């Protein structure tokens, strides 16, 4: 079995050639920020409030599908299939912390991918997208077993032969961690990995998010996290204690109170260490694109400078000076919409799928 898997790996020179082509394409379409959005916070908030995105609604024509990922646990996907779906590459996407399959960047990327000829599967994390009733558990930042279960189903049940996975923010950590966990023997059907603004070191990301300048971002996340705990307590009252919930003031306190003990981590630091993608990124053997902005307000770029990333020949790291968090609103559309990182993700996925 190992010999067969080895035979199906893409040779290193082929990966290097693919990444070189991708780098050339990206260099030909350099990111220039919108003239009114030249700082990380402005990019982040501007992308969130972009008028065309405010008008977006979840695509009701997209098929709903439940994937069983663990005992008593399912996750919800929104799927859009091309005619003769097996003949097309499938882009499977995961959102960021407290996002959903209906997050605006998920919808805009999905629309572009479908126009480019991809099947598109927009995944929800456990509990996200109004699915708290589908599991008695929570989710955490390194829960790659759910991603693995979804891919196994698409490969073994749907018989899809070309898949690219993409993650945004915390979803980026998950797809990169999964790629590292596959090591030298990923499924041959998995052709590429993309991550936009990934948080690959959860401790570093938490520390930056808790800085005073990021108070508004942290409080926004905490609002939704606390609301979820209240919803889970109503659904599964024996599993959740909400006493003292109002006293939680930081993401670290929330993770220490709920996430670390729920998943058997020794403490919050053990959780951050074991759930982060960085320790396994030197093991990635799949063509991988990472896009990050140096001015991301609450996900630091410094972990991406680690040798596990920069010395891995299977990873193309693109760091822009400006771009914010999952934003990258460009100054000139150049025949495409202004969401530059999403467009580069589609370009890379097309190259990876062609191999």
QUIVEN-V247883 format. One record per pair of residues at least 4 apart in sequence whose ideal C-beta (glycine too) atoms are under 7 Angstrom apart, sorted by the first residue. I is the first residue (numbers start at 0). J is the second residue. If there is no record, write none. Layout:
I|J, I|J
//
This chain:
0|4, 1|5, 2|6, 3|7, 4|184, 7|187, 8|183, 8|284, 9|13, 9|14, 9|354, 11|15, 11|312, 12|16, 13|17, 13|354, 14|18, 14|286, 14|313, 15|19, 15|312, 16|20, 17|21, 17|286, 17|350, 17|351, 17|354, 18|22, 18|286, 18|315, 19|23, 20|24, 20|350, 21|25, 21|288, 21|315, 21|347, 21|350, 22|26, 22|315, 23|27, 24|28, 24|346, 25|317, 25|343, 28|333, 30|319, 30|322, 30|327, 30|329, 30|339, 31|329, 31|330, 31|331, 32|36, 32|37, 32|42, 32|321, 32|322, 32|328, 32|329, 32|330, 33|328, 33|329, 33|330, 33|337, 34|330, 36|41, 36|42, 36|45, 36|328, 37|41, 37|321, 38|42, 38|294, 39|43, 39|292, 39|294, 39|295, 39|296, 39|321, 39|323, 40|44, 40|296, 40|323, 41|45, 42|46, 42|321, 42|322, 42|323, 42|326, 42|328, 43|47, 43|296, 43|323, 43|324, 43|326, 44|48, 45|49, 45|326, 45|328, 46|323, 46|326, 46|328, 48|53, 49|328, 50|54, 52|103, 52|107, 55|103, 55|106, 57|77, 57|101, 58|77, 58|79, 58|106, 61|77, 61|78, 61|79, 62|78, 63|75, 63|77, 64|76, 64|78, 65|73, 65|75, 66|73, 66|74, 66|76, 66|148, 66|149, 66|152, 67|73, 68|72, 68|73, 68|74, 68|144, 68|145, 68|148, 68|149, 71|134, 71|135, 72|125, 72|133, 72|134, 72|136, 73|133, 73|134, 74|122, 74|123, 74|125, 74|130, 74|145, 75|123, 75|128, 75|130, 75|133, 76|100, 76|120, 76|121, 76|122, 77|100, 77|121, 78|120, 79|109, 79|113, 79|118, 79|119, 80|84, 80|118, 81|87, 81|116, 81|118, 84|118, 85|158, 85|159, 85|160, 87|116, 87|117, 87|118, 88|117, 88|161, 88|163, 88|352, 89|117, 89|118, 89|120, 89|153, 89|159, 89|161, 89|162, 90|112, 90|117, 90|119, 90|163, 90|165, 90|348, 91|120, 91|122, 91|149, 91|153, 91|162, 91|164, 92|105, 92|108, 92|109, 92|121, 92|122, 92|165, 93|122, 93|124, 93|146, 93|166, 93|170, 93|173, 93|174, 94|98, 94|99, 94|100, 94|102, 94|105, 94|167, 94|170, 95|167, 95|168, 95|169, 95|170, 95|325, 96|168, 96|169, 96|220, 97|220, 97|223, 97|224, 98|102, 98|127, 99|123, 99|127, 99|128, 100|105, 100|121, 100|122, 100|123, 100|128, 101|105, 101|106, 101|128, 103|107, 104|108, 104|167, 104|325, 104|341, 105|109, 105|121, 106|110, 107|111, 107|338, 107|341, 108|112, 108|341, 108|344, 109|113, 109|119, 109|121, 110|114, 111|115, 111|341, 111|342, 111|345, 112|117, 112|119, 112|345, 113|117, 113|119, 115|345, 115|349, 117|348, 122|149, 123|127, 123|128, 123|130, 124|138, 125|134, 125|136, 125|137, 125|138, 125|145, 126|130, 126|131, 126|134, 126|137, 126|138, 126|227, 131|227, 131|230, 131|231, 131|234, 132|234, 135|235, 135|238, 136|261, 137|257, 137|258, 137|261, 138|142, 139|258, 139|262, 139|270, 139|274, 140|169, 140|172, 140|201, 140|274, 141|172, 141|173, 141|176, 141|273, 141|274, 141|275, 142|173, 143|147, 143|173, 143|176, 143|177, 143|180, 144|148, 145|149, 146|150, 146|173, 146|174, 146|177, 147|151, 147|177, 148|152, 149|153, 150|154, 150|162, 150|186, 150|189, 151|155, 152|156, 152|157, 153|157, 153|159, 153|162, 154|159, 154|186, 154|188, 159|188, 160|188, 161|188, 161|190, 161|352, 162|188, 162|189, 162|190, 163|190, 163|191, 163|193, 163|348, 163|351, 163|352, 164|174, 164|189, 164|192, 165|174, 165|193, 165|344, 166|170, 166|171, 166|173, 166|174, 166|194, 166|197, 167|171, 167|195, 167|196, 167|325, 168|196, 168|197, 168|198, 168|298, 168|324, 168|325, 169|173, 169|198, 170|174, 171|175, 171|194, 171|195, 171|196, 171|197, 171|198, 172|176, 172|197, 172|198, 172|199, 172|275, 172|276, 173|177, 174|178, 174|192, 174|194, 175|179, 175|192, 175|194, 175|197, 175|199, 175|276, 175|280, 176|180, 176|276, 176|279, 177|181, 178|185, 178|192, 178|283, 178|285, 178|287, 179|276, 179|279, 179|280, 179|282, 179|283, 180|279, 181|185, 182|282, 182|284, 183|284, 185|189, 185|284, 185|285, 189|285, 190|351, 190|352, 190|354, 191|285, 191|286, 191|347, 191|348, 191|351, 192|285, 192|287, 193|288, 193|344, 193|347, 193|348, 194|289, 195|290, 195|325, 195|340, 195|344, 196|291, 196|292, 196|295, 196|298, 196|324, 196|325, 197|289, 198|204, 198|298, 199|275, 199|276, 199|277, 199|280, 199|302, 199|303, 200|204, 200|275, 200|277, 200|302, 201|205, 201|271, 201|274, 201|275, 202|206, 202|268, 202|271, 203|207, 203|299, 203|301, 203|302, 204|208, 204|297, 204|298, 204|299, 205|209, 205|250, 205|251, 205|271, 207|213, 207|297, 207|299, 208|213, 208|216, 208|217, 208|250, 208|297, 209|217, 209|249, 209|250, 209|251, 213|217, 213|296, 213|297, 214|218, 215|219, 216|220, 216|296, 216|297, 217|221, 217|249, 217|250, 218|222, 220|224, 220|250, 221|225, 221|247, 221|250, 221|253, 222|226, 223|227, 224|228, 224|253, 225|229, 225|244, 225|247, 226|230, 227|231, 228|232, 228|239, 228|241, 228|244, 228|257, 229|233, 229|241, 230|234, 231|235, 231|238, 231|239, 232|236, 232|239, 232|241, 235|239, 247|252, 247|253, 247|256, 248|252, 250|254, 251|255, 251|267, 252|256, 253|257, 254|258, 254|259, 254|267, 254|270, 255|259, 255|266, 255|267, 257|261, 258|262, 258|270, 259|264, 259|266, 259|267, 259|269, 259|270, 264|269, 264|270, 264|273, 265|269, 267|271, 268|272, 269|273, 270|274, 271|275, 276|280, 277|302, 277|305, 277|307, 280|307, 280|308, 280|311, 281|307, 281|311, 283|287, 283|311, 283|313, 283|314, 284|313, 285|313, 286|313, 286|351, 287|313, 287|314, 287|315, 288|315, 288|347, 289|303, 289|314, 289|316, 289|317, 290|317, 290|340, 290|343, 291|295, 291|300, 291|303, 291|318, 292|319, 292|321, 292|322, 292|323, 292|327, 293|300, 293|318, 293|319, 293|320, 294|320, 294|321, 294|322, 294|323, 295|300, 295|323, 295|324, 296|323, 296|324, 297|324, 298|324, 300|318, 303|308, 303|316, 303|318, 304|309, 305|309, 306|310, 307|311, 308|314, 308|316, 309|316, 322|326, 322|327, 327|338, 327|339, 327|340, 328|337, 328|338, 329|337, 329|339, 332|336, 332|337, 335|342, 338|342, 339|343, 340|344, 341|345, 342|346, 343|347, 344|348, 345|349, 346|350, 347|351, 348|352, 349|353
//
